[in-house]
Amino acid sequence: MMKNRIRELRKMMNISQEELAKLCQVSRQTINAIENNKYDPSLELAFKLAKHLGTTVDHLFIYDER
């Protein structure tokens, strides 16, 4: 299972789900689903998220082996 730091970083940058969605060219619902670990993004989207949140994919996503 993948966990992520999207919500945490997004809030630190004071960016709404809607704003991040527009930057990444996806719906707000997609951002919400990813933040709530209900959807794993494509590799392309993962890189877009990391870029717009000023981090790396490695830092943004945490693999939980449980």
N, CA, C and O of each residue as an XYZ file, in Angstrom:
264
protein
N       0.837     -1.179      0.000
C       0.000      0.000      0.000
C       0.886      1.249      0.000
O       1.913      1.301      0.678
N       0.471      2.236     -0.764
C       1.207      3.494     -0.823
C       0.545      4.523      0.080
O      -0.677      4.669      0.082
N       1.345      5.219      0.831
C       0.868      6.365      1.603
C       1.573      7.575      1.009
O       2.555      7.432      0.281
N       1.076      8.760      1.316
C       1.711      9.937      0.742
C       1.644     11.137      1.671
O       0.911     11.153      2.660
N       2.436     12.141      1.317
C       2.515     13.378      2.092
C       1.854     14.535      1.345
O       2.137     15.695      1.646
N       0.995     14.252      0.393
C       0.415     15.302     -0.443
C      -0.357     16.322      0.387
O      -0.113     17.522      0.270
N      -1.280     15.864      1.220
C      -2.092     16.792      2.019
C      -1.184     17.677      2.892
O      -1.352     18.895      2.947
N      -0.242     17.051      3.555
C       0.679     17.759      4.437
C       1.444     18.861      3.679
O       1.493     20.004      4.133
N       2.029     18.521      2.543
C       2.805     19.493      1.771
C       1.898     20.550      1.142
O       2.249     21.729      1.091
N       0.745     20.124      0.669
C      -0.205     21.054      0.043
C      -0.636     22.114      1.056
O      -0.701     23.300      0.733
N      -0.926     21.682      2.275
C      -1.362     22.627      3.307
C      -0.218     23.555      3.733
O      -0.447     24.733      4.007
N       0.998     23.034      3.789
C       2.152     23.867      4.116
C       2.337     24.967      3.075
O       2.765     26.073      3.405
N       2.013     24.663      1.820
C       2.152     25.631      0.732
C       0.884     26.467      0.548
O       0.833     27.353     -0.306
N      -0.143     26.174      1.363
C      -1.414     26.902      1.290
C      -2.048     26.807     -0.103
O      -2.509     27.801     -0.664
N      -2.058     25.588     -0.641
C      -2.655     25.317     -1.951
C      -3.887     24.439     -1.739
O      -3.824     23.452     -1.005
N      -4.988     24.785     -2.366
C      -6.206     23.972     -2.250
C      -6.098     22.741     -3.147
O      -5.259     22.682     -4.045
N      -6.954     21.768     -2.890
C      -7.014     20.591     -3.761
C      -7.330     21.032     -5.188
O      -6.761     20.509     -6.146
N      -8.233     21.988     -5.321
C      -8.632     22.486     -6.641
C      -7.442     23.102     -7.380
O      -7.242     22.842     -8.567
N      -6.658     23.913     -6.680
C      -5.489     24.544     -7.303
C      -4.459     23.498     -7.741
O      -3.923     23.570     -8.847
N      -4.192     22.536     -6.868
C      -3.228     21.485     -7.205
C      -3.738     20.664     -8.383
O      -2.968     20.295     -9.270
N      -5.025     20.382     -8.388
C      -5.629     19.625     -9.490
C      -5.432     20.348    -10.821
O      -5.074     19.726    -11.821
N      -5.665     21.657    -10.833
C      -5.490     22.441    -12.067
C      -4.038     22.410    -12.528
O      -3.766     22.249    -13.718
N      -3.107     22.563    -11.593
C      -1.685     22.531    -11.942
C      -1.293     21.190    -12.569
O      -0.463     21.134    -13.476
N      -1.907     20.108    -12.067
C      -1.570     18.758    -12.534
C      -2.499     18.253    -13.634
O      -2.335     17.139    -14.132
N      -3.471     19.079    -14.008
C      -4.424     18.749    -15.077
C      -5.239     17.490    -14.777
O      -5.415     16.618    -15.628
N      -5.731     17.428    -13.532
C      -6.635     16.346    -13.118
C      -7.792     16.976    -12.348
O      -7.801     18.185    -12.116
N      -8.760     16.166    -11.955
C      -9.901     16.684    -11.198
C      -9.552     16.809     -9.711
O      -8.628     16.158     -9.225
N     -10.297     17.645     -9.005
C     -10.128     17.769     -7.559
C     -10.389     16.422     -6.895
O      -9.741     16.068     -5.910
N     -11.350     15.670     -7.448
C     -11.682     14.359     -6.882
C     -10.493     13.399     -6.966
O     -10.302     12.563     -6.082
N      -9.704     13.520     -8.017
C      -8.511     12.682     -8.153
C      -7.512     13.002     -7.048
O      -6.950     12.097     -6.432
N      -7.290     14.292     -6.797
C      -6.373     14.698     -5.726
C      -6.888     14.185     -4.384
O      -6.115     13.675     -3.573
N      -8.183     14.319     -4.154
C      -8.790     13.849     -2.914
C      -8.595     12.345     -2.745
O      -8.231     11.884     -1.663
N      -8.833     11.585     -3.799
C      -8.689     10.128     -3.736
C      -7.241      9.726     -3.459
O      -6.992      8.792     -2.697
N      -6.288     10.423     -4.072
C      -4.873     10.114     -3.837
C      -4.505     10.442     -2.394
O      -3.857      9.640     -1.720
N      -4.917     11.619     -1.916
C      -4.617     12.015     -0.531
C      -5.178     11.015      0.480
O      -4.576     10.786      1.529
N      -6.316     10.427      0.169
C      -6.959      9.484      1.081
C      -6.571      8.035      0.817
O      -7.215      7.110      1.312
N      -5.516      7.846      0.033
C      -4.968      6.512     -0.271
C      -5.989      5.577     -0.900
O      -5.947      4.366     -0.683
N      -6.905      6.137     -1.677
C      -7.905      5.325     -2.372
C      -7.542      5.122     -3.840
O      -8.198      4.355     -4.545
N      -6.494      5.810     -4.300
C      -6.095      5.752     -5.700
C      -4.600      5.988     -5.794
O      -4.084      6.942     -5.211
N      -3.896      5.127     -6.523
C      -2.469      5.315     -6.769
C      -2.312      6.024     -8.110
O      -2.806      5.537     -9.127
N      -1.632      7.164     -8.122
C      -1.489      7.905     -9.369
C      -0.549      7.213    -10.354
O       0.268      6.375     -9.974
N      -0.683      7.579    -11.608
C       0.262      7.099    -12.622
C       1.633      7.694    -12.302
O       1.743      8.641    -11.523
N       2.647      7.144    -12.894
C       3.996      7.664    -12.685
C       4.082      9.113    -13.156
O       4.712      9.942    -12.499
N       3.455      9.420    -14.283
C       3.455     10.788    -14.805
C       2.816     11.754    -13.805
O       3.357     12.828    -13.541
N       1.674     11.371    -13.256
C       0.993     12.234    -12.292
C       1.806     12.357    -11.013
O       1.845     13.435    -10.419
N       2.448     11.300    -10.577
C       3.284     11.348     -9.379
C       4.396     12.378     -9.552
O       4.692     13.131     -8.624
N       5.016     12.417    -10.735
C       6.075     13.390    -10.999
C       5.521     14.816    -11.045
O       6.171     15.748    -10.572
N       4.336     14.988    -11.607
C       3.704     16.315    -11.634
C       3.406     16.792    -10.215
O       3.678     17.942     -9.869
N       2.852     15.909     -9.406
C       2.545     16.262     -8.013
C       3.817     16.674     -7.276
O       3.842     17.699     -6.595
N       4.860     15.882     -7.412
C       6.127     16.181     -6.741
C       6.672     17.533     -7.206
O       7.126     18.336     -6.391
N       6.627     17.778     -8.493
C       7.135     19.045     -9.041
C       6.381     20.230     -8.447
O       6.999     21.188     -7.981
N       5.059     20.173     -8.460
C       4.253     21.300     -8.003
C       4.260     21.449     -6.479
O       3.909     22.507     -5.956
N       4.654     20.403     -5.780
C       4.757     20.483     -4.320
C       6.209     20.693     -3.873
O       6.507     20.683     -2.678
N       7.096     20.879     -4.835
C       8.487     21.208     -4.533
C       9.266     20.112     -3.849
O      10.081     20.375     -2.964
N       9.014     18.873     -4.262
C       9.704     17.753     -3.628
C      10.006     16.684     -4.672
O       9.844     16.911     -5.871
N      10.441     15.527     -4.209
C      10.705     14.405     -5.107
C       9.615     13.345     -4.934
O       8.907     13.325     -3.928
N       9.497     12.485     -5.908
C       8.529     11.384     -5.821
C       8.871     10.501     -4.619
O       7.976     10.045     -3.908
N      10.161     10.261     -4.393
C      10.598      9.435     -3.256
C      10.136     10.011     -1.922
O       9.762      9.261     -1.020
N      10.159     11.321     -1.790
C       9.748     11.954     -0.532
C       8.228     12.033     -0.418
O       7.674     11.981      0.680
N       7.566     12.160     -1.559
C       6.116     12.344     -1.572
C       5.357     11.060     -1.235
O       4.321     11.101     -0.572
N       5.877      9.923     -1.695
C       5.177      8.645     -1.515
C       5.971      7.705     -0.620
O       7.193      7.603     -0.730
N       5.255      7.018      0.268
C       5.867      6.072      1.205
C       5.243      4.700      0.968
O       4.022      4.549      1.009
N       6.079      3.718      0.725
C       5.569      2.372      0.508
C       5.439      1.666      1.855
O       6.410      1.539      2.601
N       4.228      1.211      2.152
C       3.949      0.498      3.392
C       3.726     -0.969      3.044
O       2.750     -1.301      2.371
N       4.618     -1.854      3.491
C       4.553     -3.262      3.116
C       3.457     -4.055      3.806
O       3.213     -5.206      3.445
N       2.794     -3.466      4.789
C       1.752     -4.191      5.522
C       0.597     -4.561      4.659
O      -0.358     -5.175      5.135
